[in-house]
Amino acid sequence: MPTIDLSHAETQLSRLVEALESGAEQAFVIVRNGTPVARLLPIVPFPVGARIGGAKGKFMTSNPEPTLEAAVSGMFLGKLD
């Protein structure tokens, strides 16, 4: 992990980010007066599987009560009775 002085990081931020994006570097440690103060890392996308319908068929629900269902629908539509 390369160590970069803070003043250099300020002036070369675009190049540092490009190095992270391209994979040329994994991370940079930013130092001030020789003391590490920050680490610059790339954002790694988190793989997400299928989400919609992921629990389909895993839960059993009863038939909704029509008056309660109408009241809840009305709340979503801004109708407060």
BAGU-623925 format. One record per residue: residue in one letter; x, y, z of N, C-alpha, C, O in turn; residue number from 1. Coordinates in steps of 0.001 Angstrom, whole numbers, plus 500000, padded with zeros to 6 digits. Example, Ala and Ser with C-alpha at 12.3 -4.5 7.8 and 13.67 -1.06 7.14 Angstrom:
+---+--------+--------+--------+--------+--------+--------+--------+--------+--------+--------+--------+--------+-----+
: r :    npx :    npy :    npz :   capx :   capy :   capz :    cpx :    cpy :    cpz :    opx :    opy :    opz :   k :
+---+--------+--------+--------+--------+--------+--------+--------+--------+--------+--------+--------+--------+-----+
: a : 513190 : 494310 : 507800 : 512300 : 495500 : 507800 : 513200 : 496700 : 507800 : 514236 : 496681 : 508465 :   1 :
: s : 512850 : 497750 : 507080 : 513670 : 498940 : 507140 : 512900 : 500030 : 507870 : 513409 : 501138 : 508039 :   2 :
+---+--------+--------+--------+--------+--------+--------+--------+--------+--------+--------+--------+--------+-----+
//
This chain:
+---+--------+--------+--------+--------+--------+--------+--------+--------+--------+--------+--------+--------+-----+
: r :    npx :    npy :    npz :   capx :   capy :   capz :    cpx :    cpy :    cpz :    opx :    opy :    opz :   k :
+---+--------+--------+--------+--------+--------+--------+--------+--------+--------+--------+--------+--------+-----+
: m : 500848 : 498834 : 500000 : 500000 : 500000 : 500000 : 500900 : 501238 : 500000 : 501591 : 501506 : 500983 :   1 :
: p : 500889 : 501986 : 498903 : 501742 : 503179 : 498826 : 501319 : 504248 : 499829 : 500139 : 504409 : 500138 :   2 :
: t : 502311 : 504965 : 500321 : 502084 : 506069 : 501241 : 502221 : 507372 : 500478 : 503211 : 507584 : 499777 :   3 :
: i : 501222 : 508257 : 500614 : 501193 : 509522 : 499886 : 501078 : 510653 : 500903 : 500256 : 510589 : 501818 :   4 :
: d : 501900 : 511684 : 500744 : 501806 : 512852 : 501604 : 500512 : 513597 : 501307 : 500067 : 513621 : 500160 :   5 :
: l : 499910 : 514198 : 502308 : 498626 : 514881 : 502165 : 498660 : 515944 : 501082 : 497728 : 516030 : 500284 :   6 :
: s : 499701 : 516751 : 501032 : 499769 : 517811 : 500023 : 499824 : 517224 : 498615 : 499243 : 517783 : 497685 :   7 :
: h : 500520 : 516096 : 498455 : 500571 : 515424 : 497158 : 499199 : 514846 : 496821 : 498769 : 514929 : 495671 :   8 :
: a : 498512 : 514269 : 497784 : 497186 : 513693 : 497560 : 496192 : 514770 : 497133 : 495325 : 514524 : 496295 :   9 :
: e : 496321 : 515967 : 497714 : 495422 : 517064 : 497351 : 495589 : 517462 : 495890 : 494604 : 517722 : 495198 :  10 :
: t : 496815 : 517509 : 495426 : 497065 : 517960 : 494059 : 496914 : 516847 : 493030 : 496698 : 517125 : 491850 :  11 :
: q : 497023 : 515598 : 493456 : 496993 : 514472 : 492528 : 495798 : 513542 : 492743 : 495850 : 512370 : 492367 :  12 :
: l : 494734 : 514052 : 493340 : 493600 : 513199 : 493681 : 493022 : 512479 : 492462 : 492707 : 511292 : 492545 :  13 :
: s : 492878 : 513168 : 491344 : 492319 : 512537 : 490146 : 493172 : 511352 : 489701 : 492638 : 510305 : 489338 :  14 :
: r : 494470 : 511510 : 489726 : 495361 : 510421 : 489321 : 495307 : 509256 : 490310 : 495373 : 508094 : 489907 :  15 :
: l : 495189 : 509560 : 491576 : 495089 : 508499 : 492578 : 493800 : 507698 : 492384 : 493807 : 506469 : 492464 :  16 :
: v : 492700 : 508400 : 492130 : 491419 : 507730 : 491915 : 491478 : 506883 : 490643 : 490958 : 505767 : 490622 :  17 :
: e : 492095 : 507390 : 489601 : 492245 : 506617 : 488366 : 493045 : 505336 : 488613 : 492716 : 504280 : 488073 :  18 :
: a : 494090 : 505432 : 489425 : 494892 : 504244 : 489739 : 494068 : 503204 : 490486 : 494247 : 502003 : 490283 :  19 :
: l : 493164 : 503663 : 491351 : 492284 : 502734 : 492070 : 491265 : 502115 : 491122 : 491012 : 500911 : 491169 :  20 :
: e : 490680 : 502946 : 490260 : 489669 : 502444 : 489321 : 490240 : 501425 : 488348 : 489585 : 500435 : 488022 :  21 :
: s : 491449 : 501667 : 487888 : 492060 : 500768 : 486907 : 492587 : 499484 : 487542 : 492856 : 498507 : 486843 :  22 :
: g : 492732 : 499489 : 488861 : 493265 : 498322 : 489550 : 494771 : 498340 : 489673 : 495365 : 497381 : 490166 :  23 :
: a : 495405 : 499429 : 489228 : 496858 : 499545 : 489341 : 497293 : 499569 : 490805 : 498387 : 499113 : 491137 :  24 :
: e : 496442 : 500098 : 491674 : 496711 : 500136 : 493119 : 495479 : 499656 : 493860 : 494353 : 499865 : 493409 :  25 :
: q : 495693 : 499012 : 495001 : 494600 : 498526 : 495832 : 494114 : 499601 : 496806 : 492925 : 499676 : 497115 :  26 :
: a : 495041 : 500428 : 497286 : 494712 : 501460 : 498269 : 495905 : 502386 : 498420 : 497012 : 502059 : 497995 :  27 :
: f : 495675 : 503548 : 499030 : 496733 : 504494 : 499363 : 496570 : 504893 : 500820 : 495451 : 505061 : 501306 :  28 :
: v : 497688 : 505042 : 501512 : 497674 : 505587 : 502870 : 498122 : 507027 : 502754 : 499187 : 507313 : 502206 :  29 :
: i : 497308 : 507936 : 503272 : 497632 : 509361 : 503234 : 498234 : 509737 : 504578 : 497670 : 509447 : 505633 :  30 :
: v : 499407 : 510399 : 504521 : 500109 : 510775 : 505749 : 500248 : 512288 : 505838 : 500362 : 512981 : 504827 :  31 :
: r : 500236 : 512779 : 507066 : 500499 : 514193 : 507339 : 501668 : 514227 : 508312 : 501587 : 513681 : 509412 :  32 :
: n : 502741 : 514862 : 507906 : 503964 : 514943 : 508716 : 504450 : 513555 : 509124 : 504930 : 513355 : 510239 :  33 :
: g : 504318 : 512602 : 508207 : 504807 : 511260 : 508461 : 503876 : 510360 : 509258 : 504184 : 509189 : 509478 :  34 :
: t : 502739 : 510895 : 509692 : 501777 : 510114 : 510480 : 500580 : 509735 : 509602 : 499963 : 510616 : 509005 :  35 :
: p : 500241 : 508458 : 509512 : 499076 : 508064 : 508718 : 497798 : 508680 : 509279 : 497534 : 508607 : 510480 :  36 :
: v : 497004 : 509291 : 508390 : 495762 : 509933 : 508826 : 494534 : 509428 : 508082 : 493414 : 509610 : 508559 :  37 :
: a : 494718 : 508792 : 506915 : 493564 : 508318 : 506145 : 493998 : 507229 : 505180 : 495180 : 507068 : 504874 :  38 :
: r : 493003 : 506488 : 504713 : 493252 : 505463 : 503703 : 492268 : 505695 : 502559 : 491066 : 505833 : 502791 :  39 :
: l : 492769 : 505738 : 501338 : 491945 : 505919 : 500156 : 491760 : 504555 : 499505 : 492722 : 503919 : 499075 :  40 :
: l : 490487 : 504113 : 499438 : 490161 : 502778 : 498929 : 489144 : 502886 : 497805 : 488357 : 503832 : 497774 :  41 :
: p : 489148 : 501927 : 496877 : 488085 : 501923 : 495871 : 486802 : 501362 : 496486 : 486849 : 500589 : 497443 :  42 :
: i : 485675 : 501750 : 495936 : 484404 : 501176 : 496367 : 484199 : 499910 : 495562 : 484183 : 499936 : 494331 :  43 :
: v : 484043 : 498817 : 496260 : 483846 : 497527 : 495613 : 482353 : 497244 : 495597 : 481725 : 497202 : 496654 :  44 :
: p : 481772 : 497047 : 494415 : 480333 : 496787 : 494368 : 479988 : 495504 : 495110 : 480676 : 494491 : 494985 :  45 :
: f : 478932 : 495567 : 495868 : 478474 : 494417 : 496629 : 477523 : 493620 : 495749 : 476498 : 494152 : 495324 :  46 :
: p : 477833 : 492362 : 495464 : 476944 : 491589 : 494601 : 475600 : 491325 : 495285 : 475541 : 490875 : 496430 :  47 :
: v : 474544 : 491612 : 494564 : 473208 : 491443 : 495115 : 472461 : 490454 : 494238 : 472428 : 490588 : 493015 :  48 :
: g : 471877 : 489483 : 494866 : 471090 : 488509 : 494131 : 469693 : 489045 : 493847 : 469384 : 490203 : 494126 :  49 :
: a : 468878 : 488196 : 493299 : 467502 : 488582 : 493029 : 466793 : 488886 : 494340 : 466853 : 488093 : 495280 :  50 :
: r : 466126 : 490024 : 494406 : 465478 : 490413 : 495643 : 463961 : 490350 : 495545 : 463301 : 489920 : 496491 :  51 :
: i : 463405 : 490768 : 494430 : 461956 : 490800 : 494318 : 461458 : 489364 : 494183 : 461871 : 488628 : 493287 :  52 :
: g : 460595 : 488997 : 495060 : 460028 : 487653 : 495025 : 460919 : 486609 : 495677 : 460659 : 485413 : 495546 :  53 :
: g : 461960 : 487031 : 496374 : 462881 : 486085 : 496983 : 462257 : 485211 : 498058 : 462731 : 484102 : 498308 :  54 :
: a : 461203 : 485695 : 498694 : 460547 : 484924 : 499748 : 459217 : 484344 : 499285 : 458420 : 483869 : 500095 :  55 :
: k : 458985 : 484387 : 497972 : 457708 : 483907 : 497437 : 457504 : 482438 : 497796 : 458369 : 481595 : 497558 :  56 :
: g : 456347 : 482158 : 498370 : 455996 : 480796 : 498722 : 456541 : 480336 : 500071 : 456289 : 479200 : 500473 :  57 :
: k : 457273 : 481177 : 500768 : 457855 : 480790 : 502054 : 456969 : 481174 : 503238 : 457185 : 480699 : 504353 :  58 :
: f : 455978 : 482028 : 503003 : 455112 : 482488 : 504074 : 453663 : 482277 : 503679 : 453287 : 482455 : 502520 :  59 :
: m : 452872 : 481902 : 504639 : 451447 : 481728 : 504407 : 450719 : 482887 : 505070 : 450996 : 483233 : 506219 :  60 :
: t : 449781 : 483485 : 504334 : 448985 : 484571 : 504889 : 447512 : 484208 : 504776 : 447110 : 483434 : 503908 :  61 :
: s : 446729 : 484774 : 505660 : 445289 : 484543 : 505588 : 444694 : 485505 : 504567 : 445343 : 486461 : 504141 :  62 :
: n : 443457 : 485239 : 504185 : 442776 : 486154 : 503266 : 442530 : 487468 : 503990 : 442089 : 487466 : 505139 :  63 :
: p : 442812 : 488601 : 503330 : 442631 : 489890 : 504007 : 441152 : 490215 : 504218 : 440291 : 489844 : 503421 :  64 :
: e : 440891 : 490912 : 505306 : 439532 : 491366 : 505597 : 439239 : 492550 : 504677 : 440017 : 493503 : 504659 :  65 :
: p : 438162 : 492526 : 503924 : 437901 : 493580 : 502924 : 437834 : 494989 : 503495 : 438333 : 495922 : 502867 :  66 :
: t : 437231 : 495172 : 504667 : 437126 : 496531 : 505219 : 438490 : 497040 : 505664 : 438804 : 498216 : 505480 :  67 :
: l : 439299 : 496166 : 506247 : 440644 : 496561 : 506674 : 441521 : 496860 : 505456 : 442291 : 497820 : 505459 :  68 :
: e : 441400 : 496035 : 504421 : 442184 : 496248 : 503212 : 441819 : 497582 : 502558 : 442698 : 498299 : 502079 :  69 :
: a : 440531 : 497913 : 502538 : 440073 : 499179 : 501969 : 440598 : 500362 : 502791 : 440985 : 501386 : 502229 :  70 :
: a : 440612 : 500219 : 504116 : 441103 : 501295 : 504977 : 442591 : 501534 : 504759 : 443026 : 502683 : 504679 :  71 :
: v : 443367 : 500479 : 504663 : 444810 : 500618 : 504449 : 445081 : 501212 : 503065 : 445939 : 502083 : 502920 :  72 :
: s : 444356 : 500745 : 502056 : 444517 : 501301 : 500715 : 444194 : 502782 : 500711 : 444877 : 503570 : 500057 :  73 :
: g : 443154 : 503163 : 501438 : 442779 : 504568 : 501532 : 443867 : 505411 : 502170 : 444089 : 506551 : 501761 :  74 :
: m : 444551 : 504862 : 503172 : 445646 : 505590 : 503816 : 446783 : 505849 : 502828 : 447375 : 506928 : 502825 :  75 :
: f : 447086 : 504848 : 501984 : 448144 : 505035 : 500992 : 447759 : 506049 : 499931 : 448622 : 506709 : 499353 :  76 :
: l : 446465 : 506172 : 499675 : 445993 : 507110 : 498672 : 445662 : 508480 : 499272 : 445189 : 509369 : 498563 :  77 :
: g : 445904 : 508652 : 500557 : 445674 : 509945 : 501202 : 444255 : 510178 : 501646 : 443882 : 511313 : 501944 :  78 :
: k : 443452 : 509136 : 501698 : 442066 : 509248 : 502156 : 441972 : 508771 : 503588 : 441984 : 507567 : 503848 :  79 :
: l : 441881 : 509694 : 504508 : 441776 : 509345 : 505924 : 440322 : 509495 : 506365 : 439816 : 510612 : 506474 :  80 :
: d : 439661 : 508388 : 506614 : 438258 : 508422 : 507056 : 438167 : 508134 : 508526 : 437070 : 508118 : 509085 :  81 :
+---+--------+--------+--------+--------+--------+--------+--------+--------+--------+--------+--------+--------+-----+
//
